[in-house]
Amino acid sequence: MKTLTLLLMILNIGFCYSQQLTALQIAERAQEAIKVRGVQGVSEMRIIDAKGRERVRKIKQVTKLYDNGDTEKKLIRFMAPADVKGTGLLTYDYKDKEDDLWLYMPALRKTRRIVSTEKAKNFMGSEFTYSDMTPPSLDDFDFNDLGEEEFDGTLCYKIEWIPKDDDIAEENGYSRRITFFGKKDFVIRKAVYYDLDEELYKEMIVHEIKELDTVNHKYRAKHLEMVNLQNDRRSILFNEQLEFNPNIQDNYFTARYLERE
């Protein structure tokens, strides 16, 4: 009986070990957790400077998956205030090649492509960057498992992302990033960024999460905040309306629609 019990313990330990996820697998599961077939929403972005002064912007956005989930297309359009109304960003996030981003500025009546060297720049004066507008390519990073840590009552995987070369680091705007993914749902709860000089740079906190596709268990952040720890600026994005809609029209994700005012 003791021999049988010992054998069962050994087999159980081996099974648990085989089920342990690598840091890369955790990052892959995290990206899958937010792949929703279609999403539409209305958001408020608050941009707050070091003196506490605020600018508030209203945004509409739609996203939809293509190519069996390997491509996500997103349209973001600013609705208010007047000085940014009509400004739009169209993104194509590809699994196996560099993403495409186009910005339309109504004052110039011109659409221009955002090149890779611009992706680390701030998006519309916020602490979010253009690279934050699409999920990063996992092939561009090395991953380290930093164990588990609780954040805001949720036990999380703690994963370090390190760009594979200087060009990738400059494109994303950081030398490394540490992310906290919920162990149960793989949804990000927090991210800590270090600048190109390895100094603490920014911190993103997700305050609220919504399960949009309850059948396939797909999620999106409803309320998140990006804090610049070097200049005391912060930006808050609150998705006032966030709805699952797999039937979003394809013509939304075209240059012609992007330029529509």
GIZIZI-V237847 format. One record per residue. N is the residue number from 0. RES is the residue in one small letter. PSI is psi in whole degrees, -180 to 180 (NA if undefined). OMEGA is omega as a letter, one per 40 degrees, with the letter a starting at -180 (999 if undefined). BURIAL is I if it has 9 or more other ideal C-beta (glycine too) atoms within 8 Angstrom, else O. Layout:
BEGIN
n->[N	N]
res->[RES	RES]
psi->[PSI	PSI]
omega->[OMEGA	OMEGA]
burial->[BURIAL	BURIAL]
END
This chain:
BEGIN
n->[0	1	2	3	4	5	6	7	8	9	10	11	12	13	14	15	16	17	18	19	20	21	22	23	24	25	26	27	28	29	30	31	32	33	34	35	36	37	38	39	40	41	42	43	44	45	46	47	48	49	50	51	52	53	54	55	56	57	58	59	60	61	62	63	64	65	66	67	68	69	70	71	72	73	74	75	76	77	78	79	80	81	82	83	84	85	86	87	88	89	90	91	92	93	94	95	96	97	98	99	100	101	102	103	104	105	106	107	108	109	110	111	112	113	114	115	116	117	118	119	120	121	122	123	124	125	126	127	128	129	130	131	132	133	134	135	136	137	138	139	140	141	142	143	144	145	146	147	148	149	150	151	152	153	154	155	156	157	158	159	160	161	162	163	164	165	166	167	168	169	170	171	172	173	174	175	176	177	178	179	180	181	182	183	184	185	186	187	188	189	190	191	192	193	194	195	196	197	198	199	200	201	202	203	204	205	206	207	208	209	210	211	212	213	214	215	216	217	218	219	220	221	222	223	224	225	226	227	228	229	230	231	232	233	234	235	236	237	238	239	240	241	242	243	244	245	246	247	248	249	250	251	252	253	254	255	256	257	258	259	260]
res->[m	k	t	l	t	l	l	l	m	i	l	n	i	g	f	c	y	s	q	q	l	t	a	l	q	i	a	e	r	a	q	e	a	i	k	v	r	g	v	q	g	v	s	e	m	r	i	i	d	a	k	g	r	e	r	v	r	k	i	k	q	v	t	k	l	y	d	n	g	d	t	e	k	k	l	i	r	f	m	a	p	a	d	v	k	g	t	g	l	l	t	y	d	y	k	d	k	e	d	d	l	w	l	y	m	p	a	l	r	k	t	r	r	i	v	s	t	e	k	a	k	n	f	m	g	s	e	f	t	y	s	d	m	t	p	p	s	l	d	d	f	d	f	n	d	l	g	e	e	e	f	d	g	t	l	c	y	k	i	e	w	i	p	k	d	d	d	i	a	e	e	n	g	y	s	r	r	i	t	f	f	g	k	k	d	f	v	i	r	k	a	v	y	y	d	l	d	e	e	l	y	k	e	m	i	v	h	e	i	k	e	l	d	t	v	n	h	k	y	r	a	k	h	l	e	m	v	n	l	q	n	d	r	r	s	i	l	f	n	e	q	l	e	f	n	p	n	i	q	d	n	y	f	t	a	r	y	l	e	r	e]
psi->[-42	-38	-43	-43	-43	-41	-42	-37	-43	-43	-38	-41	-42	-39	-45	-40	-40	-24	-9	130	145	168	-40	-43	-37	-44	-39	-43	-35	-40	-36	-33	-22	11	94	137	-34	138	139	147	167	131	159	128	125	123	119	124	-178	-21	5	4	140	146	134	133	141	138	142	145	150	144	154	144	144	171	48	34	-3	-15	131	126	139	138	126	128	132	132	-26	155	-173	-33	-15	-1	133	-15	136	151	125	127	141	111	112	151	-41	12	173	139	157	134	134	136	129	126	110	-30	-32	-11	49	139	133	149	138	116	166	-33	-11	-7	-21	-4	154	139	114	41	5	177	-3	145	170	-35	-23	-14	-16	149	141	154	123	-26	-16	-2	153	149	141	136	115	16	-154	148	142	136	124	41	2	127	128	151	137	112	133	132	128	119	142	-20	174	-35	-42	-39	-45	-37	-38	-19	17	154	-25	161	138	124	149	112	131	134	-32	-37	-8	19	137	137	-26	149	137	128	143	135	-178	-14	13	18	146	130	-66	162	129	132	130	117	-25	140	144	133	110	-48	98	-17	-47	2	65	141	161	149	132	-31	115	158	132	121	126	112	-6	-28	5	19	152	156	135	129	117	118	98	-40	128	111	143	124	95	-3	29	140	139	-27	-12	-28	48	157	-34	-44	-35	-38	2	130	NA]
omega->[i	i	i	i	i	i	i	i	i	i	i	i	i	i	i	a	a	a	a	a	i	i	i	i	i	i	i	i	i	i	i	a	a	i	a	a	i	a	i	a	i	a	i	i	i	i	a	a	a	i	i	i	a	i	a	a	i	a	i	i	i	i	i	i	i	i	i	i	a	i	i	i	a	i	i	i	i	a	a	e	a	a	i	a	i	i	a	i	i	a	i	i	a	i	a	i	a	a	i	i	i	i	i	i	a	i	i	a	a	i	i	i	i	a	a	a	a	a	i	a	i	a	i	i	a	i	i	i	i	i	i	a	i	i	a	i	a	i	a	a	i	a	i	i	a	i	a	i	i	i	i	i	a	i	a	i	i	a	i	i	i	i	a	i	a	a	i	i	a	i	a	i	i	i	i	a	i	a	i	a	i	a	a	a	a	i	a	i	a	i	i	a	i	a	a	i	i	i	i	a	a	i	i	i	i	a	a	a	i	i	a	i	a	i	a	i	i	a	i	i	i	a	i	a	i	a	i	a	a	a	i	i	i	i	a	i	i	i	a	i	a	a	i	i	a	a	i	a	a	a	i	a	a	i	a	i	i	a	i	a	999]
burial->[O	O	O	O	O	O	O	O	O	O	O	O	O	O	O	O	O	O	O	O	O	O	I	O	O	I	I	I	I	I	I	O	I	I	I	I	I	I	I	I	I	O	I	I	I	I	I	I	O	O	O	O	O	O	O	I	I	I	I	I	I	I	I	I	I	O	O	O	O	O	I	I	I	I	I	I	I	I	O	O	O	O	O	I	I	I	I	I	I	I	I	I	I	I	O	O	O	O	I	O	I	I	I	I	I	I	O	O	O	O	I	O	O	I	O	O	O	O	I	I	O	O	I	I	O	I	I	I	I	I	I	O	I	I	O	I	I	I	O	I	I	O	I	O	I	O	O	O	I	O	I	O	O	I	O	I	I	I	I	I	I	I	I	O	O	O	O	I	I	I	I	I	I	I	I	I	I	I	I	I	I	I	I	O	O	I	I	I	I	I	I	I	I	I	I	O	O	O	O	O	I	I	I	I	I	I	O	O	I	I	O	I	I	O	O	O	I	I	I	I	I	I	I	I	I	I	I	I	O	I	O	O	I	I	I	I	I	I	I	O	O	I	O	I	O	O	O	I	O	O	O	I	I	I	O	O	I	I	I	O	O]
END
